[in-house]
Each structure stands twice: as structure tokens, then as C-alpha cells.
Amino acid sequence: MRPETLAIHAGYDVEPTTKAVAVPIYQTVAYAFDSADHGAALFNLEVDGFRYSRIGNPTVAVLERRVAALEGGVDALAVSTGQAALNYALLNVTRFGTNIVTVPQLYGTTYTLLAHLFAGQGIKTRFAESDQADAIEKLIDDDTAAVFCESVGNPAGNICDLEALARVAHRHGVPLIVDNTVATPILLRPIEFGADIVVHSLTKFMGGHGTTLGGMIVDSGAFAWRQHAARFPMFSEPDASYHGMVYVDHFKESAYIGRCRSVYQRTTGAVLSPLCAFLLLQGIETVALRVERHVENARRVAEFLRHDSRVAWVNYAGFPDSPYHRLAQKYLRGRACSLLTFGVEGGFEASKKFYDALRLVTRLVNMGDAKSLACHPASTTHRQMSAEEQAKAGVKPEMIRLSVGIEHAEDIIDDLDQALAAAK
Ligand SMILES: *Cc1c(COP(=O)(O)O)cnc(C)c1O
């Protein structure tokens, strides 16, 4: 079925005991065993079922199946936030002494995770000079555990050539891990272009209403962990932390998610609550409709800003002269994302005045809400970076990042218009 349908139906059949049509919220910590043998079989993963909600929960499982279906993956693990998803997704393939090769345009907290936290744990991150495949390939060596990128960078708005990145990663026996938060599977399904693992912050467009944090890791099932056992022994050697489990034998094509759940989720517990899973499922039911309107409103807002002399520059992949226009045609089928950046004529001070004058558009650090939102990355999400690091990540001091909402486009434009007047 197609994404619009999957977003509403995938992963849930009417629950047989109550016939509940909406996904029930299973607000329970644990699940009863029929007998000691049944409990043992559950712990040995010999039978399907739930044991304890840190490892799995029926409401959360519906969300996992739904997002896996939307992304075209074989399995998925839901976690409490997008950052938890990135942490687990990358820890699951790395060990002390290995490295991650990444494009430089990253979400601010992801940059911090890679550049500072992982470095302190003996996992080095190599930041490429650009998002081009040859810049990535230069940095891959025998200790590289993953190539990482955001399909559409937040806030840089760059679109990665996923096919080219997958080709160089796979040439060296390394998986491509893609954060698909900005694009959503409605605009882009990275697995179709060779991504092995897809990560989401469901907090943004997927949930869509700015009410609930959540993260997801989706496994394509395509990466040959057994074939690359020298680089990734954790999937094909017996795991002492799980009574000798060999993940590729037990979980077959979903060995990656099986290990992520059995090792990281079980022992460090960044769990998504059943209530949050329910709220995210409500949001996802309308994600296709919302993204369509987000995209259309963004096109109108971008056109307005481009033709206004009070605006210095606009970065929007929908413009024919954008450096990412060709990639937007290929990967987003021409539907440029509703996250766009611009600078007000007059630099940092003028942009700040503009920002302070907004009335309808909310000042905050978030995106993908039904509401239009504006953020000033240099003073918030990217403030921990040096000026050079900011420049590499595509952040300029005067840059305003707009997440164009689904209000009436004219009302959004009216607000931008009055704020531009105030900045003059
Ligand atoms: C917001 C965001 C994250 C982090 O997600 P949280 O749910 O806030 O933890 C990661 N990557 C991208 C691209 C994001 O926009």
C-alpha cells in the first residue's frame, strides 16, 4: 500500500478481545506468564510476546511497525527521543577505537553527540569537508563503522545524494545511516536509495503537533552483517551479555534492531511511553496531508521572501537556482521541504529585530509543528559551536530558520511582512 494508507493502518489489526478500533494504550509495565516454562521461553526469545515494557510494549510496537512500513524497513525500535535514537543507532555499530564518517551539516545536538560525547568514549568522528561522496570516501578506513548524514540537513537545508553516499559506504563494507527527520518518509524513503538504517526524531513532522518527544530506528534488513563480521563482530559472535546470543542467527535480517533492543534498550532504557506512542500514532495518521500543505505553504512563503527587497537571501531547495534543486527533483520529487532559512537585509541586528517582531510565527527551537515556527540557530541550537564550526554546519549569524506551518499561507506571509517592516 501507499504511504497515505500505511500512515493510517499499518501495524494494527482490530484488537481481538475488545475490538477496539483506535490503538489501545497498554499502560502496563509487565505481562503475565502462563507458567515458568512460558516465562523462560519468552526470555529465550523462543516465543513471541511481551515481558516487560522496557523491552517492548504493544502500543509502542504498533508505532514501530507503522514507521517501519512507511520507511520500507523490516523492523524498527521506538525510543524516547530522536537523540536517543541517534545514540543507540550509532553505538550499535561502533566499539572503542572505531570511527564514524559524517557530512558536516548536522543538527546541533547530533554534532555535540558525535564531536564531544562519542569522542570521550573512544569513538572518533571524522567530519567531511562537504556532503559530497568523494569527501566522505577519503575519510573511510578499516576502522570506520558507519557513514552518517541527514537526508535533508537541519538547519542547512542541504540535500544529500544518498545513492552516491550509499555507493561509497558499501564499496568499503560500511552501512549508511540516515537521519530522515526533516524529509519524513512522505517526501523521501532513504532505503529506496541504499540507506541501511534510518533514524527519526518523531518529535517533528511525524508527530506533527509539538506535543510529544519520540525517536525511531528503522532497519532496512539489507546490510550483510555476517559477511562483514571482521568489522562488525558484535552481530555474528556470541554475546556474553545475552547468554551467548548470536544476533544474525536469531534475528536473521533484523539482527541490527534485534541487538539494538536486546542490548541498548534493555540495559540503558531510553523507552518511549505507551501514551506518547499513542499520541505519535495520532499525528502520523495525518502526516501525508500535513506535509503536502507544509510544502505548498513553504513554496508560497519562499516566493514572497525572494521577491522582497528587505530580505538579503533565501535558502530554499525549491528555487531553480538553488544548488540543491537537482537533488530536490530526484530525492523529493520536486517537493522542497518546509524548513527554509533566510537573512534579513541589515545583518544580525536586523534579523534579531525581525525575529522579535513576529506575532503569529512562534519564536522557539522546534520544527515540524502544525504551527509556523522560527528559530535563530546561532544563538540557540548551534551556540555551542565556534564561528568556524557554525560556518561549516551552514549556520550564518543572521540566519533565521523558518518551519512553515499549515495555517493559511496569507496569514503567515502577513506576519513576516509586518516583522520585516519592524526590522527596517
Ligand atoms: C530534532 C532533531 C533531532 C533530535 O530529536 P529529539 O526528538 O528532539 O531528541 C535529531 N535530528 C534532527 C534532524 C532533528 O531535527
The ligand as a Tripos MOL2 file, in Angstrom:
@<TRIPOS>MOLECULE
LIG
   15    15     1     0     0
SMALL
NO_CHARGES

@<TRIPOS>ATOM
      1 C1         15.0840   17.4810   16.4440 C.3       1 LIG1
      2 C2         16.0650   16.6710   15.7090 C.ar      1 LIG1
      3 C3         16.7610   15.6580   16.3550 C.ar      1 LIG1
      4 C4         16.5950   15.3660   17.8340 C.3       1 LIG1
      5 O1         15.3020   14.9020   18.1110 O.3       1 LIG1
      6 P1         14.6590   14.9850   19.5950 P.3       1 LIG1
      7 O2         13.3930   14.2190   19.4240 O.co2     1 LIG1
      8 O3         14.4540   16.4270   19.9050 O.co2     1 LIG1
      9 O4         15.6270   14.3440   20.5120 O.co2     1 LIG1
     10 C5         17.6480   14.9150   15.6180 C.ar      1 LIG1
     11 N1         17.8590   15.1480   14.3140 N.ar      1 LIG1
     12 C6         17.1940   16.1360   13.6540 C.ar      1 LIG1
     13 C7         17.4590   16.3640   12.2140 C.3       1 LIG1
     14 C8         16.2890   16.9290   14.3340 C.ar      1 LIG1
     15 O5         15.6500   17.9000   13.6790 O.3       1 LIG1
@<TRIPOS>BOND
     1     1     2 1
     2     2     3 ar
     3     2    14 ar
     4     3     4 1
     5     3    10 ar
     6     4     5 1
     7     5     6 1
     8     6     7 2
     9     6     8 1
    10     6     9 1
    11    10    11 ar
    12    11    12 ar
    13    12    13 1
    14    12    14 ar
    15    14    15 1
@<TRIPOS>SUBSTRUCTURE
     1 LIG1         1 GROUP 0 **** ****
